[in-house]
């Protein structure tokens, strides 16, 4: 019995140790073709050490994947072949029943490259419960207050912390076009120093698009701390509002660890 058969039969019989959504943008290339590009991937633990990425079948580029023989007599899962322009791989499983219904498993080493946001990853996905990641992302973020755009950027850094929802950082230059050309330094500081704590309770929340809509809100959002007062290289936000002004990625990491 092949290793792929063993994995499939064990998952069908016992289910994964754990499976959960991730808000990360996950992409992969095979034979110079983008196989999928999704924010709907799942971390699936087949064993206790680290997860694998499984993706919904509907996000796979059409025409590249073909089903082969069933894994079991019930047709709960199928072996599949991924065909590129010049090569193919059969290290693919398609699940149609059970805990992993609707998901596709591509063997990590069978594809040419994988990305989380715009950062390449190697060997296997890392366990999100054992590390903190700061990933560059070109996903567009738009910040609005009362339907007025106050910042917009495609040059962002996404912070993924253990057991916390993702946080989104953009350079201060994202605000440049919104600042009056004749305003004083004090007025500029007032413009960027928007903190949820100083806004009225009924003030509309900021809107981020697209912004990890599957992540759960924190029970008590963390407000700006004293380390975030020194310099204004980055602004920081969340779906609950704009939460303070940060002075740079290195210090940002230290203040949230």
LOKOLDREN-121303 format. One record per atom (N, C-alpha, C): chain; atom name; x, y, z. Coordinates in steps of 0.05 Angstrom, whole numbers, plus 5000, padded with zeros to 4 digits. Example, Ala and Ser with C-alpha at 12.3 -4.5 7.8 and 13.67 -1.06 7.14 Angstrom:
R;A;N;5264;4886;5156;
R;A;CA;5246;4910;5156;
R;A;C;5264;4934;5156;
R;A;N;5257;4955;5142;
R;A;CA;5273;4979;5143;
R;A;C;5258;5001;5157;
! end
This chain:
R;A;N;5017;4976;5000;
R;A;CA;5000;5000;5000;
R;A;C;5018;5025;5000;
R;A;N;5012;5044;4983;
R;A;CA;5028;5068;4981;
R;A;C;5023;5086;5005;
R;A;N;5042;5104;5009;
R;A;CA;5040;5123;5032;
R;A;C;5015;5140;5028;
R;A;N;5009;5148;5004;
R;A;CA;4985;5164;4999;
R;A;C;4960;5149;5006;
R;A;N;4959;5123;4999;
R;A;CA;4935;5107;5007;
R;A;C;4932;5105;5037;
R;A;N;4954;5101;5051;
R;A;CA;4953;5100;5080;
R;A;C;4943;5125;5092;
R;A;N;4952;5148;5082;
R;A;CA;4943;5174;5092;
R;A;C;4913;5177;5088;
R;A;N;4904;5170;5063;
R;A;CA;4876;5174;5056;
R;A;C;4858;5156;5073;
R;A;N;4865;5130;5075;
R;A;CA;4849;5111;5090;
R;A;C;4847;5118;5120;
R;A;N;4870;5127;5131;
R;A;CA;4870;5135;5159;
R;A;C;4852;5160;5163;
R;A;N;4853;5179;5145;
R;A;CA;4837;5203;5148;
R;A;C;4807;5197;5145;
R;A;N;4801;5178;5127;
R;A;CA;4773;5170;5123;
R;A;C;4762;5155;5147;
R;A;N;4779;5139;5159;
R;A;CA;4771;5122;5182;
R;A;C;4770;5138;5208;
R;A;N;4790;5155;5212;
R;A;CA;4792;5168;5238;
R;A;C;4790;5198;5238;
R;A;N;4790;5210;5214;
R;A;CA;4790;5239;5212;
R;A;C;4817;5251;5219;
R;A;N;4821;5276;5213;
R;A;CA;4847;5289;5221;
R;A;C;4848;5294;5251;
R;A;N;4871;5298;5262;
R;A;CA;4874;5305;5290;
R;A;C;4860;5332;5296;
R;A;N;4863;5350;5276;
R;A;CA;4850;5376;5279;
R;A;C;4849;5389;5251;
R;A;N;4829;5405;5246;
R;A;CA;4826;5419;5221;
R;A;C;4813;5446;5227;
R;A;N;4825;5467;5216;
R;A;CA;4814;5494;5221;
R;A;C;4821;5513;5198;
R;A;N;4804;5533;5195;
R;A;CA;4809;5553;5174;
R;A;C;4833;5570;5181;
R;A;N;4846;5580;5160;
R;A;CA;4867;5600;5164;
R;A;C;4860;5624;5148;
R;A;N;4866;5648;5158;
R;A;CA;4861;5673;5144;
R;A;C;4883;5680;5125;
R;A;N;4904;5664;5123;
R;A;CA;4926;5670;5105;
R;A;C;4918;5665;5076;
R;A;N;4929;5682;5059;
R;A;CA;4926;5677;5030;
R;A;C;4947;5656;5023;
R;A;N;4938;5634;5011;
R;A;CA;4955;5611;5005;
R;A;C;4954;5607;4975;
R;A;N;4978;5604;4962;
R;A;CA;4980;5600;4934;
R;A;C;5001;5579;4928;
R;A;N;4999;5567;4904;
R;A;CA;5019;5548;4896;
R;A;C;5022;5548;4866;
R;A;N;5047;5541;4857;
R;A;CA;5054;5540;4829;
R;A;C;5063;5512;4822;
R;A;N;5054;5502;4799;
R;A;CA;5063;5477;4788;
R;A;C;5067;5480;4758;
R;A;N;5091;5474;4749;
R;A;CA;5097;5476;4720;
R;A;C;5090;5504;4709;
R;A;N;5098;5525;4725;
R;A;CA;5094;5553;4718;
R;A;C;5065;5562;4716;
R;A;N;5048;5547;4729;
R;A;CA;5019;5553;4729;
R;A;C;5010;5557;4758;
R;A;N;4994;5578;4763;
R;A;CA;4982;5581;4790;
R;A;C;4960;5560;4793;
R;A;N;4964;5542;4811;
R;A;CA;4945;5520;4815;
R;A;C;4921;5529;4831;
R;A;N;4926;5546;4851;
R;A;CA;4904;5558;4866;
R;A;C;4914;5583;4880;
R;A;N;4896;5601;4887;
R;A;CA;4902;5626;4900;
R;A;C;4877;5631;4918;
R;A;N;4880;5626;4944;
R;A;CA;4856;5626;4960;
R;A;C;4861;5637;4989;
R;A;N;4840;5647;5001;
R;A;CA;4840;5653;5029;
R;A;C;4822;5634;5044;
R;A;N;4815;5612;5031;
R;A;CA;4797;5592;5043;
R;A;C;4811;5566;5050;
R;A;N;4837;5566;5050;
R;A;CA;4852;5542;5056;
R;A;C;4848;5533;5085;
R;A;N;4854;5509;5091;
R;A;CA;4851;5498;5118;
R;A;C;4878;5486;5127;
R;A;N;4884;5491;5152;
R;A;CA;4906;5476;5165;
R;A;C;4894;5449;5174;
R;A;N;4906;5427;5165;
R;A;CA;4897;5400;5172;
R;A;C;4920;5385;5184;
R;A;N;4917;5376;5209;
R;A;CA;4938;5361;5223;
R;A;C;4933;5331;5218;
R;A;N;4950;5319;5202;
R;A;CA;4949;5291;5197;
R;A;C;4964;5276;5219;
R;A;N;4982;5290;5233;
R;A;CA;4998;5279;5256;
R;A;C;5003;5303;5275;
R;A;N;5014;5298;5298;
R;A;CA;5016;5320;5318;
R;A;C;5037;5342;5312;
R;A;N;5054;5338;5292;
R;A;CA;5078;5355;5291;
R;A;C;5074;5381;5276;
R;A;N;5060;5381;5254;
R;A;CA;5055;5405;5239;
R;A;C;5031;5400;5220;
R;A;N;5018;5420;5210;
R;A;CA;4995;5416;5192;
R;A;C;5003;5414;5163;
R;A;N;4984;5407;5146;
R;A;CA;4986;5409;5117;
R;A;C;4964;5428;5108;
R;A;N;4968;5439;5084;
R;A;CA;4947;5456;5073;
R;A;C;4928;5439;5055;
R;A;N;4902;5441;5061;
R;A;CA;4882;5430;5043;
R;A;C;4866;5453;5032;
R;A;N;4858;5452;5007;
R;A;CA;4843;5474;4995;
R;A;C;4817;5465;4984;
R;A;N;4796;5482;4983;
R;A;CA;4771;5474;4971;
R;A;C;4774;5467;4941;
R;A;N;4760;5447;4932;
R;A;CA;4763;5439;4905;
R;A;C;4756;5461;4885;
R;A;N;4737;5478;4893;
R;A;CA;4728;5499;4874;
R;A;C;4749;5521;4869;
R;A;N;4770;5522;4885;
R;A;CA;4790;5543;4881;
R;A;C;4813;5534;4863;
R;A;N;4813;5508;4856;
R;A;CA;4834;5497;4839;
R;A;C;4829;5507;4810;
R;A;N;4849;5516;4796;
R;A;CA;4846;5525;4769;
R;A;C;4833;5504;4752;
R;A;N;4811;5511;4739;
R;A;CA;4796;5491;4723;
R;A;C;4813;5478;4701;
R;A;N;4808;5452;4696;
R;A;CA;4821;5438;4674;
R;A;C;4848;5425;4681;
R;A;N;4858;5429;4705;
R;A;CA;4884;5419;4713;
R;A;C;4882;5393;4728;
R;A;N;4860;5388;4741;
R;A;CA;4857;5365;4759;
R;A;C;4838;5345;4749;
R;A;N;4846;5319;4748;
R;A;CA;4828;5298;4740;
R;A;C;4827;5276;4760;
R;A;N;4803;5266;4767;
R;A;CA;4800;5245;4786;
R;A;C;4807;5218;4774;
R;A;N;4819;5201;4791;
R;A;CA;4826;5174;4782;
R;A;C;4810;5153;4799;
R;A;N;4823;5132;4808;
R;A;CA;4809;5111;4823;
R;A;C;4801;5121;4851;
R;A;N;4778;5109;4861;
R;A;CA;4770;5116;4888;
R;A;C;4789;5103;4909;
R;A;N;4792;5117;4931;
R;A;CA;4809;5106;4953;
R;A;C;4795;5083;4967;
R;A;N;4769;5084;4970;
R;A;CA;4754;5063;4984;
R;A;C;4729;5056;4967;
R;A;N;4715;5035;4975;
R;A;CA;4693;5026;4959;
R;A;C;4669;5045;4961;
R;A;N;4668;5062;4980;
R;A;CA;4646;5081;4983;
R;A;C;4650;5107;4966;
R;A;N;4673;5110;4955;
R;A;CA;4678;5134;4939;
R;A;C;4680;5159;4956;
R;A;N;4690;5156;4980;
R;A;CA;4693;5179;4998;
R;A;C;4716;5197;4990;
R;A;N;4736;5186;4977;
R;A;CA;4758;5201;4968;
R;A;C;4770;5188;4943;
R;A;N;4783;5204;4927;
R;A;CA;4794;5195;4902;
R;A;C;4824;5203;4899;
R;A;N;4839;5186;4886;
R;A;CA;4865;5195;4877;
R;A;C;4861;5213;4853;
R;A;N;4879;5231;4848;
R;A;CA;4876;5250;4826;
R;A;C;4903;5256;4814;
R;A;N;4902;5267;4789;
R;A;CA;4926;5275;4775;
R;A;C;4925;5304;4768;
R;A;N;4946;5318;4774;
R;A;CA;4949;5346;4767;
R;A;C;4967;5348;4742;
R;A;N;4956;5360;4721;
R;A;CA;4970;5362;4696;
R;A;C;4977;5390;4689;
R;A;N;5004;5395;4686;
R;A;CA;5013;5421;4676;
R;A;C;5018;5420;4646;
R;A;N;5034;5439;4637;
R;A;CA;5040;5440;4608;
R;A;C;5059;5419;4599;
R;A;N;5079;5413;4617;
R;A;CA;5100;5394;4609;
R;A;C;5104;5371;4628;
R;A;N;5090;5371;4651;
R;A;CA;5093;5350;4670;
R;A;C;5068;5346;4686;
R;A;N;5067;5325;4702;
R;A;CA;5043;5319;4718;
R;A;C;5051;5306;4744;
R;A;N;5033;5305;4763;
R;A;CA;5037;5290;4788;
R;A;C;5011;5277;4796;
R;A;N;5014;5253;4808;
R;A;CA;4990;5240;4818;
R;A;C;4990;5239;4849;
R;A;N;5005;5257;4861;
R;A;CA;5006;5258;4890;
R;A;C;4984;5277;4901;
R;A;N;4960;5270;4893;
R;A;CA;4937;5288;4899;
R;A;C;4914;5270;4909;
R;A;N;4900;5280;4930;
R;A;CA;4876;5267;4940;
R;A;C;4852;5287;4939;
R;A;N;4829;5277;4930;
R;A;CA;4805;5293;4930;
R;A;C;4784;5280;4949;
R;A;N;4775;5294;4969;
R;A;CA;4756;5283;4988;
R;A;C;4728;5292;4981;
R;A;N;4710;5273;4980;
R;A;CA;4682;5279;4973;
R;A;C;4662;5272;4995;
R;A;N;4671;5259;5016;
R;A;CA;4654;5253;5039;
R;A;C;4671;5255;5064;
R;A;N;4657;5256;5087;
R;A;CA;4671;5255;5113;
R;A;C;4679;5283;5122;
R;A;N;4697;5283;5142;
R;A;CA;4706;5308;5155;
R;A;C;4720;5327;5136;
R;A;N;4732;5316;5114;
R;A;CA;4747;5333;5096;
R;A;C;4732;5336;5069;
R;A;N;4707;5333;5069;
R;A;CA;4690;5335;5045;
R;A;C;4695;5362;5030;
R;A;N;4699;5359;5004;
R;A;CA;4703;5383;4988;
R;A;C;4731;5394;4987;
R;A;N;4750;5381;5000;
R;A;CA;4777;5391;5002;
R;A;C;4796;5374;4984;
R;A;N;4818;5387;4975;
R;A;CA;4838;5374;4959;
R;A;C;4865;5376;4974;
R;A;N;4878;5353;4975;
R;A;CA;4905;5352;4987;
R;A;C;4926;5349;4965;
R;A;N;4943;5369;4962;
R;A;CA;4966;5367;4944;
R;A;C;4991;5361;4961;
R;A;N;5005;5340;4955;
R;A;CA;5030;5335;4970;
R;A;C;5049;5358;4967;
R;A;N;5058;5368;4989;
R;A;CA;5073;5393;4990;
R;A;C;5097;5392;4971;
R;A;N;5112;5370;4972;
R;A;CA;5137;5368;4956;
R;A;C;5131;5363;4926;
R;A;N;5106;5357;4919;
R;A;CA;5100;5351;4891;
R;A;C;5096;5377;4875;
R;A;N;5090;5399;4888;
R;A;CA;5086;5424;4874;
R;A;C;5112;5440;4875;
R;A;N;5115;5458;4856;
R;A;CA;5141;5472;4853;
R;A;C;5146;5493;4874;
R;A;N;5125;5507;4883;
R;A;CA;5129;5528;4903;
R;A;C;5102;5534;4916;
R;A;N;5104;5543;4942;
R;A;CA;5081;5550;4958;
R;A;C;5086;5578;4969;
R;A;N;5064;5593;4973;
R;A;CA;5066;5620;4985;
R;A;C;5045;5624;5006;
R;A;N;5053;5637;5028;
R;A;CA;5034;5648;5047;
R;A;C;5035;5678;5043;
R;A;N;5013;5691;5036;
R;A;CA;5013;5718;5027;
R;A;C;5034;5720;5004;
R;A;N;5055;5737;5007;
R;A;CA;5075;5738;4986;
R;A;C;5102;5727;4995;
R;A;N;5101;5710;5015;
R;A;CA;5126;5698;5026;
R;A;C;5127;5668;5018;
R;A;N;5149;5660;5005;
R;A;CA;5152;5631;4999;
R;A;C;5155;5615;5025;
R;A;N;5144;5591;5025;
R;A;CA;5147;5573;5047;
R;A;C;5160;5547;5037;
R;A;N;5174;5533;5054;
R;A;CA;5190;5510;5045;
R;A;C;5185;5485;5063;
R;A;N;5187;5462;5052;
R;A;CA;5185;5436;5065;
R;A;C;5156;5429;5074;
R;A;N;5144;5447;5089;
R;A;CA;5116;5442;5098;
R;A;C;5106;5467;5112;
R;A;N;5080;5470;5114;
R;A;CA;5069;5493;5130;
R;A;C;5079;5491;5159;
R;A;N;5083;5514;5171;
R;A;CA;5091;5514;5199;
R;A;C;5067;5514;5218;
R;A;N;5070;5503;5241;
R;A;CA;5049;5502;5260;
R;A;C;5043;5530;5271;
R;A;N;5019;5541;5266;
R;A;CA;5013;5568;5274;
R;A;C;5011;5571;5305;
R;A;N;5010;5549;5319;
R;A;CA;5009;5550;5348;
R;A;C;5037;5551;5361;
R;A;N;5058;5550;5345;
R;A;CA;5085;5548;5355;
R;A;C;5103;5571;5345;
R;A;N;5091;5591;5332;
R;A;CA;5108;5612;5320;
R;A;C;5091;5637;5315;
R;A;N;5105;5659;5311;
R;A;CA;5093;5684;5303;
R;A;C;5104;5691;5276;
R;A;N;5087;5697;5256;
R;A;CA;5096;5704;5229;
R;A;C;5088;5733;5222;
R;A;N;5107;5746;5209;
R;A;CA;5102;5773;5198;
R;A;C;5107;5770;5168;
R;A;N;5085;5771;5152;
R;A;CA;5087;5765;5124;
R;A;C;5082;5789;5107;
R;A;N;5098;5794;5086;
R;A;CA;5092;5815;5067;
R;A;C;5067;5807;5051;
R;A;N;5050;5827;5045;
R;A;CA;5026;5820;5030;
R;A;C;5019;5843;5011;
R;A;N;5011;5836;4987;
R;A;CA;5001;5855;4968;
R;A;C;4971;5856;4966;
R;A;N;4958;5842;4985;
R;A;CA;4929;5845;4986;
R;A;C;4921;5873;4992;
R;A;N;4902;5884;4978;
R;A;CA;4895;5912;4981;
R;A;C;4879;5916;5006;
R;A;N;4887;5935;5022;
R;A;CA;4873;5943;5046;
R;A;C;4863;5971;5043;
R;A;N;4838;5975;5048;
R;A;CA;4825;6002;5047;
R;A;C;4814;6008;5075;
R;A;N;4821;6031;5086;
R;A;CA;4811;6039;5112;
R;A;C;4791;6062;5108;
R;A;N;4767;6058;5119;
R;A;CA;4747;6079;5116;
R;A;C;4736;6086;5144;
R;A;N;4731;6111;5147;
R;A;CA;4716;6120;5171;
R;A;C;4692;6136;5161;
R;A;N;4669;6127;5168;
R;A;CA;4644;6140;5159;
R;A;C;4643;6142;5129;
R;A;N;4651;6121;5115;
R;A;CA;4651;6119;5086;
R;A;C;4671;6137;5072;
R;A;N;4689;6149;5087;
R;A;CA;4711;6165;5076;
R;A;C;4737;6149;5077;
R;A;N;4750;6145;5054;
R;A;CA;4775;6131;5053;
R;A;C;4797;6148;5066;
R;A;N;4810;6137;5087;
R;A;CA;4832;6151;5099;
R;A;C;4859;6139;5094;
R;A;N;4859;6114;5084;
R;A;CA;4885;6101;5077;
R;A;C;4879;6078;5059;
R;A;N;4898;6073;5041;
R;A;CA;4896;6050;5022;
R;A;C;4924;6041;5014;
R;A;N;4928;6015;5014;
R;A;CA;4955;6005;5008;
R;A;C;4954;5977;4998;
R;A;N;4974;5971;4981;
R;A;CA;4979;5943;4973;
R;A;C;5007;5935;4981;
R;A;N;5020;5950;4999;
R;A;CA;5047;5944;5009;
R;A;C;5045;5941;5039;
R;A;N;5035;5918;5048;
R;A;CA;5027;5914;5076;
R;A;C;5043;5892;5089;
R;A;N;5042;5892;5115;
R;A;CA;5054;5870;5131;
R;A;C;5031;5858;5148;
R;A;N;5028;5832;5147;
R;A;CA;5007;5819;5163;
R;A;C;5020;5804;5186;
R;A;N;5011;5809;5210;
R;A;CA;5022;5796;5234;
R;A;C;5003;5774;5243;
R;A;N;5013;5750;5243;
R;A;CA;4998;5726;5252;
R;A;C;5009;5717;5279;
R;A;N;4994;5720;5300;
R;A;CA;5003;5712;5327;
R;A;C;4987;5688;5336;
R;A;N;4999;5673;5354;
R;A;CA;4985;5649;5364;
R;A;C;4960;5657;5379;
R;A;N;4938;5645;5371;
R;A;CA;4912;5648;5385;
R;A;C;4900;5676;5382;
R;A;N;4911;5692;5365;
R;A;CA;4900;5719;5360;
R;A;C;4892;5722;5331;
R;A;N;4873;5739;5326;
R;A;CA;4866;5745;5298;
R;A;C;4889;5760;5285;
R;A;N;4890;5759;5259;
R;A;CA;4912;5772;5244;
R;A;C;4910;5802;5248;
R;A;N;4933;5816;5248;
R;A;CA;4934;5845;5249;
R;A;C;4948;5855;5224;
R;A;N;4940;5879;5215;
R;A;CA;4947;5889;5189;
R;A;C;4962;5915;5192;
R;A;N;4985;5917;5180;
R;A;CA;5002;5940;5181;
R;A;C;5006;5952;5153;
R;A;N;5005;5978;5151;
R;A;CA;5011;5991;5126;
R;A;C;5030;6014;5130;
R;A;N;5045;6021;5110;
R;A;CA;5064;6044;5113;
R;A;C;5049;6070;5116;
R;A;N;5061;6089;5130;
R;A;CA;5048;6115;5134;
R;A;C;5043;6129;5108;
R;A;N;5059;6122;5087;
R;A;CA;5054;6135;5061;
R;A;C;5027;6129;5050;
R;A;N;5014;6109;5060;
R;A;CA;4986;6103;5052;
R;A;C;4967;6126;5059;
R;A;N;4976;6142;5078;
R;A;CA;4959;6165;5086;
R;A;C;4967;6191;5071;
R;A;N;4989;6190;5056;
R;A;CA;5000;6215;5045;
R;A;C;4980;6231;5029;
R;A;N;4965;6218;5012;
R;A;CA;4947;6232;4994;
R;A;C;4923;6243;5009;
R;A;N;4919;6234;5034;
R;A;CA;4896;6244;5049;
R;A;C;4903;6268;5066;
R;A;N;4929;6275;5070;
R;A;CA;4936;6296;5087;
R;A;C;4936;6323;5072;
R;A;N;4924;6344;5084;
R;A;CA;4924;6370;5071;
R;A;C;4952;6380;5068;
R;A;N;4958;6392;5044;
R;A;CA;4985;6401;5038;
R;A;C;4995;6423;5057;
R;A;N;4977;6438;5068;
R;A;CA;4985;6461;5085;
R;A;C;4982;6456;5114;
R;A;N;4976;6432;5123;
R;A;CA;4971;6427;5151;
R;A;C;4998;6428;5167;
R;A;N;4996;6435;5192;
R;A;CA;5019;6437;5209;
R;A;C;5027;6409;5218;
R;A;N;5051;6406;5229;
R;A;CA;5060;6380;5240;
R;A;C;5041;6370;5261;
R;A;N;5032;6388;5278;
R;A;CA;5013;6379;5299;
R;A;C;4988;6369;5287;
R;A;N;4978;6382;5265;
R;A;CA;4953;6373;5252;
R;A;C;4958;6346;5239;
R;A;N;4982;6342;5227;
R;A;CA;4988;6316;5215;
R;A;C;4988;6294;5236;
R;A;N;5000;6300;5259;
R;A;CA;5000;6280;5280;
R;A;C;4972;6273;5289;
R;A;N;4956;6294;5292;
R;A;CA;4928;6289;5300;
R;A;C;4913;6273;5279;
R;A;N;4921;6277;5254;
R;A;CA;4907;6263;5233;
R;A;C;4913;6233;5234;
R;A;N;4938;6225;5239;
R;A;CA;4944;6197;5239;
R;A;C;4940;6184;5266;
R;A;N;4938;6199;5287;
R;A;CA;4935;6187;5313;
R;A;C;4905;6183;5320;
R;A;N;4894;6165;5305;
R;A;CA;4866;6157;5310;
R;A;C;4865;6133;5328;
R;A;N;4853;6134;5350;
R;A;CA;4852;6112;5369;
R;A;C;4823;6106;5376;
R;A;N;4815;6081;5376;
R;A;CA;4787;6074;5382;
R;A;C;4779;6084;5409;
R;A;N;4798;6087;5428;
R;A;CA;4791;6095;5455;
R;A;C;4781;6123;5456;
R;A;N;4789;6140;5437;
R;A;CA;4782;6168;5438;
R;A;C;4758;6174;5421;
R;A;N;4747;6154;5407;
R;A;CA;4724;6158;5390;
R;A;C;4698;6153;5405;
R;A;N;4676;6166;5398;
R;A;CA;4651;6161;5411;
R;A;C;4643;6132;5407;
R;A;N;4627;6122;5426;
R;A;CA;4618;6094;5424;
R;A;C;4603;6088;5399;
R;A;N;4588;6108;5388;
R;A;CA;4572;6103;5365;
R;A;C;4587;6110;5339;
R;A;N;4613;6115;5341;
R;A;CA;4628;6122;5317;
R;A;C;4631;6098;5300;
R;A;N;4627;6100;5273;
R;A;CA;4628;6076;5256;
R;A;C;4656;6063;5256;
R;A;N;4656;6037;5255;
R;A;CA;4681;6022;5255;
R;A;C;4695;6026;5228;
R;A;N;4721;6021;5227;
R;A;CA;4735;6022;5202;
R;A;C;4729;5996;5186;
R;A;N;4731;5998;5160;
R;A;CA;4725;5976;5143;
R;A;C;4751;5968;5128;
R;A;N;4759;5943;5129;
R;A;CA;4782;5933;5116;
R;A;C;4774;5913;5094;
R;A;N;4783;5917;5069;
R;A;CA;4775;5898;5048;
R;A;C;4799;5891;5031;
R;A;N;4805;5864;5026;
R;A;CA;4792;5842;5040;
R;A;C;4807;5836;5065;
R;A;N;4794;5829;5087;
R;A;CA;4807;5830;5113;
R;A;C;4801;5805;5129;
R;A;N;4810;5782;5121;
R;A;CA;4808;5759;5138;
R;A;C;4781;5757;5152;
R;A;N;4760;5756;5138;
R;A;CA;4734;5759;5149;
R;A;C;4726;5735;5166;
R;A;N;4741;5713;5164;
R;A;CA;4734;5689;5179;
R;A;C;4746;5689;5207;
R;A;N;4763;5708;5213;
R;A;CA;4776;5708;5239;
R;A;C;4757;5720;5260;
R;A;N;4759;5709;5284;
R;A;CA;4741;5718;5306;
R;A;C;4752;5743;5319;
R;A;N;4734;5762;5326;
R;A;CA;4744;5786;5340;
R;A;C;4755;5780;5368;
R;A;N;4773;5795;5377;
R;A;CA;4784;5792;5403;
R;A;C;4763;5801;5424;
R;A;N;4764;5789;5447;
R;A;CA;4744;5796;5468;
R;A;C;4750;5824;5479;
R;A;N;4775;5832;5479;
R;A;CA;4782;5859;5489;
R;A;C;4805;5869;5472;
R;A;N;4800;5885;5452;
R;A;CA;4821;5895;5434;
R;A;C;4843;5909;5450;
R;A;N;4868;5904;5443;
R;A;CA;4891;5916;5456;
R;A;C;4894;5944;5445;
R;A;N;4896;5964;5462;
R;A;CA;4900;5992;5454;
R;A;C;4930;5998;5453;
R;A;N;4936;6021;5444;
R;A;CA;4964;6029;5440;
R;A;C;4979;6029;5467;
R;A;N;5004;6018;5467;
R;A;CA;5019;6019;5491;
R;A;C;5041;6040;5488;
R;A;N;5057;6044;5509;
R;A;CA;5077;6065;5509;
R;A;C;5098;6062;5488;
R;A;N;5104;6038;5480;
R;A;CA;5124;6034;5459;
R;A;C;5115;6043;5432;
R;A;N;5090;6048;5429;
R;A;CA;5079;6055;5403;
R;A;C;5077;6085;5400;
R;A;N;5088;6101;5418;
R;A;CA;5087;6130;5417;
R;A;C;5111;6143;5405;
R;A;N;5133;6128;5399;
R;A;CA;5159;6140;5394;
R;A;C;5162;6151;5366;
R;A;N;5153;6136;5347;
R;A;CA;5157;6143;5319;
R;A;C;5133;6134;5303;
R;A;N;5129;6145;5279;
R;A;CA;5104;6139;5265;
R;A;C;5110;6128;5237;
R;A;N;5124;6106;5236;
R;A;CA;5130;6094;5210;
R;A;C;5107;6077;5199;
R;A;N;5092;6065;5217;
R;A;CA;5070;6049;5209;
R;A;C;5045;6057;5224;
R;A;N;5021;6054;5211;
R;A;CA;4997;6055;5226;
R;A;C;4986;6027;5228;
R;A;N;4968;6024;5247;
R;A;CA;4958;5997;5252;
R;A;C;4928;5997;5254;
R;A;N;4915;5976;5245;
R;A;CA;4886;5975;5246;
R;A;C;4875;5948;5250;
R;A;N;4849;5946;5256;
R;A;CA;4835;5921;5257;
R;A;C;4807;5927;5250;
R;A;N;4790;5906;5248;
R;A;CA;4762;5910;5240;
R;A;C;4747;5927;5260;
R;A;N;4757;5929;5285;
R;A;CA;4743;5945;5305;
R;A;C;4750;5974;5304;
R;A;N;4769;5983;5288;
R;A;CA;4777;6011;5287;
R;A;C;4806;6013;5282;
R;A;N;4816;6038;5280;
R;A;CA;4844;6042;5277;
R;A;C;4856;6044;5305;
R;A;N;4875;6025;5311;
R;A;CA;4884;6022;5338;
R;A;C;4912;6032;5342;
R;A;N;4917;6057;5339;
R;A;CA;4942;6068;5346;
R;A;C;4962;6071;5324;
R;A;N;4986;6082;5330;
R;A;CA;5006;6088;5311;
R;A;C;5032;6073;5320;
R;A;N;5044;6059;5301;
R;A;CA;5068;6043;5307;
R;A;C;5092;6055;5295;
R;A;N;5116;6049;5305;
R;A;CA;5140;6062;5296;
R;A;C;5158;6044;5279;
R;A;N;5150;6020;5273;
R;A;CA;5166;6003;5256;
R;A;C;5162;5974;5261;
R;A;N;5169;5958;5242;
R;A;CA;5163;5929;5244;
R;A;C;5177;5916;5267;
R;A;N;5203;5922;5271;
R;A;CA;5218;5908;5292;
R;A;C;5206;5914;5320;
R;A;N;5200;5939;5325;
R;A;CA;5189;5947;5350;
R;A;C;5160;5938;5352;
R;A;N;5146;5937;5330;
R;A;CA;5119;5927;5330;
R;A;C;5118;5898;5340;
R;A;N;5137;5882;5329;
R;A;CA;5139;5854;5338;
R;A;C;5144;5853;5368;
R;A;N;5162;5869;5378;
R;A;CA;5169;5868;5407;
R;A;C;5145;5876;5424;
R;A;N;5130;5895;5414;
R;A;CA;5108;5905;5431;
R;A;C;5084;5887;5432;
R;A;N;5082;5868;5412;
R;A;CA;5059;5850;5412;
R;A;C;5066;5821;5419;
R;A;N;5092;5816;5423;
R;A;CA;5099;5788;5430;
R;A;C;5090;5781;5458;
! end
